[in-house]
Amino acid sequence: CLHDTVGRKVEWHIIGSPACSDYVEWMEKDTFARHNVRFLGVLDADTIKDELLDCDLYIQPSYIDNSPNSLCEAMALGVPCIASATGGIPSIITHGVNGLLTQVNDPYALASAILRLSGDTDMMSRLSSAAMSTSHERHAPETIAKQLIEAYQSIMSR
């Protein structure tokens, strides 16, 4: 139980459609609610923003992912992020600079990163500021236009 480890109550809010959560509960003979896991379902943009602004950490434990919008949204709002180093995620997060990366399918590394970050408010603040800065630079209209023009020029030069 994370409550015993980090000294505070932990709630997991999962946004989106939960695939087979009833089956997992039946197999484990336990409930997610007992472990403070809440499936919020599919939410509108404003509710997602409110959920992100109300959380301490955003976690993206993907097996395969190219460029998850939800990670970019969390970073833009300044939520400290932990994500799996898979697909395009390492091009979004620089480990220890604007978020933390963990190995794919390594629950111990993920738990360690969660404990490390949740216990270090200075690191949370530093990662939060860097995430917002990275996000605003990466998604600025000028940056996107410049990258698009460079891509077209590269194609045309061939």
C-alpha positions as CSV (number, residue, x, y, z in Angstrom):
1,C,0.0,0.0,0.0
2,L,1.5,3.3,-1.0
3,H,-0.2,5.1,1.9
4,D,2.1,3.2,4.3
5,T,5.2,3.9,2.1
6,V,4.8,7.5,1.2
7,G,2.8,8.5,4.3
8,R,-0.2,9.9,2.6
9,K,-3.3,8.6,0.9
10,V,-2.8,7.9,-2.8
11,E,-5.6,7.9,-5.3
12,W,-5.2,6.7,-8.9
13,H,-7.5,8.4,-11.4
14,I,-7.6,6.6,-14.8
15,I,-9.2,8.6,-17.7
16,G,-10.4,6.7,-20.7
17,S,-12.3,3.5,-21.3
18,P,-11.1,0.8,-18.9
19,A,-10.4,-2.3,-20.9
20,C,-11.6,-5.5,-19.0
21,S,-11.4,-3.9,-15.5
22,D,-14.4,-6.2,-14.4
23,Y,-12.5,-9.2,-15.6
24,V,-9.3,-8.2,-13.7
25,E,-11.3,-7.7,-10.5
26,W,-13.0,-11.1,-10.9
27,M,-9.6,-12.8,-11.5
28,E,-7.9,-11.1,-8.6
29,K,-10.9,-11.5,-6.3
30,D,-10.4,-7.9,-5.3
31,T,-11.7,-4.5,-6.3
32,F,-9.9,-1.5,-7.7
33,A,-11.9,0.8,-5.4
34,R,-10.4,-0.9,-2.3
35,H,-7.0,0.2,-3.6
36,N,-8.2,3.8,-4.4
37,V,-8.2,3.2,-8.2
38,R,-11.0,5.2,-9.9
39,F,-11.9,4.7,-13.5
40,L,-13.3,8.1,-14.7
41,G,-14.2,7.0,-18.2
42,V,-14.2,9.2,-21.2
43,L,-14.2,12.9,-20.2
44,D,-14.6,16.2,-22.1
45,A,-11.6,18.5,-22.5
46,D,-12.5,20.9,-19.6
47,T,-12.9,18.0,-17.2
48,I,-9.6,16.4,-18.2
49,K,-7.9,19.8,-17.7
50,D,-9.4,20.1,-14.2
51,E,-8.4,16.5,-13.3
52,L,-4.8,17.2,-14.5
53,L,-4.6,20.5,-12.6
54,D,-5.8,18.7,-9.5
55,C,-3.3,15.8,-9.5
56,D,0.2,15.7,-8.1
57,L,1.8,13.4,-10.8
58,Y,0.9,12.3,-14.3
59,I,2.0,8.7,-15.2
60,Q,2.1,7.3,-18.8
61,P,3.0,3.6,-18.3
62,S,2.8,2.7,-22.0
63,Y,4.1,-0.4,-23.7
64,I,3.9,1.2,-27.2
65,D,3.2,4.9,-27.8
66,N,4.3,7.4,-30.4
67,S,3.5,10.8,-29.2
68,P,0.7,10.7,-26.6
69,N,-1.4,13.9,-26.5
70,S,-2.3,13.3,-22.9
71,L,1.4,13.5,-21.9
72,C,1.9,16.7,-23.8
73,E,-1.2,18.1,-22.2
74,A,0.0,17.3,-18.7
75,M,3.3,18.8,-19.4
76,A,1.7,22.0,-20.8
77,L,-0.2,22.3,-17.6
78,G,2.9,21.8,-15.5
79,V,2.1,18.4,-14.0
80,P,5.2,16.5,-13.1
81,C,5.3,13.5,-15.4
82,I,6.7,9.9,-15.3
83,A,6.5,7.9,-18.5
84,S,7.8,4.7,-20.1
85,A,10.8,5.2,-22.4
86,T,9.0,3.8,-25.5
87,G,8.3,5.0,-29.0
88,G,8.4,8.8,-29.3
89,I,8.1,9.5,-25.6
90,P,11.9,10.0,-25.1
91,S,11.6,12.8,-27.8
92,I,9.1,14.5,-25.5
93,I,10.7,13.9,-22.1
94,T,14.4,14.2,-21.3
95,H,14.9,12.1,-18.2
96,G,15.6,14.2,-15.1
97,V,15.1,17.5,-17.0
98,N,11.4,17.8,-17.7
99,G,10.1,14.5,-16.5
100,L,11.2,11.0,-15.5
101,L,11.5,8.0,-17.8
102,T,11.3,4.4,-16.8
103,Q,11.9,1.1,-18.7
104,V,8.9,-0.4,-20.4
105,N,7.0,-3.1,-18.5
106,D,9.1,-2.6,-15.3
107,P,6.6,-2.0,-12.4
108,Y,9.4,-1.8,-9.9
109,A,11.2,1.0,-11.8
110,L,7.8,2.8,-12.2
111,A,7.1,2.4,-8.4
112,S,10.6,3.7,-7.6
113,A,10.1,6.7,-9.8
114,I,6.7,7.5,-8.2
115,L,8.2,7.2,-4.7
116,R,11.3,9.3,-5.6
117,L,9.3,12.1,-7.2
118,S,6.4,12.2,-4.8
119,G,8.9,12.5,-1.9
120,D,10.8,15.4,-3.5
121,T,8.8,18.6,-3.9
122,D,11.9,20.5,-5.2
123,M,12.3,18.0,-8.0
124,M,8.5,18.1,-8.7
125,S,8.7,21.9,-9.0
126,R,11.8,21.8,-11.2
127,L,10.3,19.2,-13.5
128,S,7.0,21.0,-13.6
129,S,8.6,24.3,-14.7
130,A,10.8,22.6,-17.3
131,A,7.8,20.6,-18.7
132,M,5.8,23.8,-19.2
133,S,8.7,25.5,-20.9
134,T,9.4,22.4,-23.2
135,S,5.7,22.1,-24.0
136,H,5.3,25.8,-24.8
137,E,8.4,25.8,-27.0
138,R,7.5,22.5,-28.7
139,H,3.9,23.4,-29.5
140,A,4.3,27.1,-30.3
141,P,2.8,28.0,-33.6
142,E,6.1,29.5,-34.8
143,T,8.0,26.2,-34.0
144,I,5.4,24.1,-35.7
145,A,5.4,26.3,-38.8
146,K,9.2,26.3,-39.0
147,Q,9.4,22.5,-38.7
148,L,6.7,22.1,-41.4
149,I,8.5,24.4,-43.8
150,E,11.8,22.6,-43.1
151,A,10.2,19.2,-43.8
152,Y,8.7,20.5,-47.1
153,Q,12.0,22.0,-48.1
154,S,13.8,18.8,-47.4
155,I,11.3,16.8,-49.5
156,M,11.5,19.3,-52.3
157,S,15.3,19.3,-52.4
158,R,15.3,15.6,-53.0
